Amino acid sequence: MKVLVLLLSLALLAGCSAGGWETVSDDIPDEAAAVWQEEAFSIVTSLPQGAALVAEEDGLKRYRVEETGLELEERVFLSHSLESAVRQLTGLSEDQVTVVETTRFNLPEYQFAWYDADAGRLARADLVMDGMTCYALVCSTPEAEGAALGQEARAAFAGFGLYYDEQA
């Protein structure tokens, strides 16, 4: 009987050999940004007449109307929190701006405005957060032109949308 118990114990322990260790490398792949951007929506909006694309980088398109100085930025970026997203867009903390929370496309949307004293520009942003992926439309105007360009800015924000091309 003791021999049978011993054999059964050995049989049960036979599968308990040490397994191979898996390790995670500290190297971050270069294509990580490209992967999330491929899965991200594209921003669509109504651009004002005369708006020309002046800069385009990963996740950023900047348009400018030369005659008026109106600038629009479409930004797609990663952020772990609203506080971090506000800081990336404005350089200010969330406590320094008034954030209005609404919903758009069944996702949380945040609207806020600020004054950039260094550039002498008034700015407003609409930010839609889908998990960690942020979609922002930022409109800025020269300080002296803020009231005159308000209608063009409102039209751009009214046309703000997200698009996903399923064919791509």
Protein Blocks (a to p, Z undefined) as FASTA:
>chain_A
ZZmmmmmmmmmmmmmcccddddddfbdcfklmmmmmmmpccddddddehiacfbdcehia
cdddfknopacdddddddfbfklmmmmmnopafklpccddddeehiacdddddddfknop
acddddddehjaccdddddddfklmmmmmmmmmmmmmmgccdddfkZZ
